[in-house]
Amino acid sequence: MGSEKIRAARARVYAPPEGVAADNKVHVYIFDTFNEAFLAEHRSFENVERAVQHQRREQERIYTEQEAEPELFDLPFLSNDPDLLARIEKDAEYKKRLIRDLKGDARSRGRRF
């Protein structure tokens, strides 16, 4: 259990844009790196440890189901923004910045394999 907390402490949680209050919960969203789209489903958790556990389970499921280069796999990510899916539809700059950051994460994941 201790090693799981250390891994969760290093987890990256994307914050909402400036001026928007972050949620007390941690939300797991999935970014489709190939189509540069955000999938509609997401899960919310009370703490980072649970969110990271779910994120890792989703990543394992995705790796077994999708046939792609590692940097093109769907990418589960964490955010404190409960309205992320609605916000990216309204705020093009926030969406652009988030996609840029997530694509960078996907590229670094591809280099690790």
Secondary structure, 3 states (H helix, E strand, C coil): CHHHHHHHHCCCEECCCCCCCCCCCEEEEEEECCCCEECCCCEEECCHHHHHHHHHHHHHHHHHHCCCCHHHCCEEEEECCCCHHHHHHHCHHHHHHHHHHHHHHHHHHHHHC
